[in-house]
Amino acid sequence: DGGITQSPKYLFRKEGQNVTLSCEQNLNHDAMYWYRQDPGQGLRLIYYSQIVNDFQKGDIAEGYSVSREKKESFPLTVTSAQKNPTAFYLCASSPPERGIYGYTFGSGTRLTVV
Amino acid sequence: AQSVAQPEDQVNVAEGNPLTVKCTYSVSGNPYLFWYVQYPNRGLQFLLKYITGDNLVKGSYGFEAEFNKSQTSFHLKKPSALVSDSALYFCAVSGNTGGFKTIFGAGTRLFVKA
C-alpha cells in the first residue's frame, strides 16, 4: 500500500542534542511538508519542498533543518537551537502543489525533551 | 492573506443526533477547501474537499460539507453522529493565487456521547 512512513514514533532528546526525524513516502508525490502540532495551536508549517534538491522555509523554520536528496525522503533535523522542541511532528506529501490536492499525512513523531 | 477560522474549540453532541463543525475562510480568488480528521497520536486523514461545482460535497464516513460563498463558510456536517466520530477535525484552505499555500485551522474537538 502507498503511504508515508514516519519514524520513530516516539523520540527523546537531551538538552543540546540534535535529532533527526525520518519521513519516507512511496506515493511518487513531488511535494513534501513538515508540520509541528502543539495543543490548541493547530498545525504550523516548518519546511516544505516542491521538488528534489529544493526546499523553502515555512512559518517556524528557526532551529530546524531539512534535506531533499531523494524524491521519497524528507528528513527533519531538530537542532539544539530549537529551544522548545517538545511537540508532535507531522510529515505530509501531495502531488505538485497546485492547491487542489489534499495532503497525505504520516502517523507522526512525538518528540520530548528530557 | 489566506486564513481559516474554526470558531469552536469543542463540539459536544449525542449519538444519533446531527453534528456540525464550523469553518470560515478568507482567501484571494477561488478557494480550495478541505476537511481532515485526526485520531489520538495519529496523522491527519483526508475527509473531503471542495474545488468547484456542487456546493454540497460528500466525503468519507458519511460526512458532508456545504460551501457557502457569500458567507465564506465550509461547515462539516453529518446527519447522525457516532461515538467513533469523536476526534479532532481540521479545516484547511488554499487559493488559486498566491502560490497555492495550504493553511490549516486550529482544529475543533468533537465529542459524541453514547
Contacts between the chains, C-beta under 8 A, distances in Angstrom:
chain1	res1	chain2	res2	distance
A	4	B	43	7.6
A	6	B	43	7.8
A	35	B	104	7.8
A	40	B	9	7.4
A	40	B	106	6.8
A	41	B	106	6.5
A	42	B	90	6.8
A	42	B	104	5.2
A	42	B	105	6.0
A	42	B	106	3.9
A	42	B	107	5.3
A	43	B	44	7.9
A	43	B	90	7.1
A	43	B	104	4.3
A	88	B	41	7.8
A	90	B	43	5.6
A	90	B	44	7.0
A	92	B	43	7.7
A	92	B	44	7.7
A	97	B	99	7.7
A	97	B	100	5.3
A	97	B	101	7.9
A	98	B	100	5.5
A	99	B	32	4.7
A	99	B	94	3.7
A	99	B	95	6.5
A	99	B	96	5.9
A	99	B	100	3.3
A	99	B	101	7.9
A	99	B	102	6.9
A	100	B	32	5.3
A	100	B	49	7.8
A	100	B	51	5.1
A	100	B	94	7.8
A	102	B	34	5.5
A	102	B	36	7.8
A	102	B	46	4.3
A	102	B	49	5.6
A	103	B	36	7.9
A	103	B	44	7.3
A	103	B	46	7.1
A	103	B	102	7.0
A	104	B	46	7.3
A	105	B	36	7.8
A	105	B	43	3.4
A	105	B	44	4.5
A	105	B	45	7.3
A	106	B	43	5.2
A	107	B	41	7.8
A	107	B	42	5.6
A	107	B	43	4.9
A	108	B	41	6.9
A	108	B	42	6.7
A	108	B	43	5.3
A	110	B	41	7.0
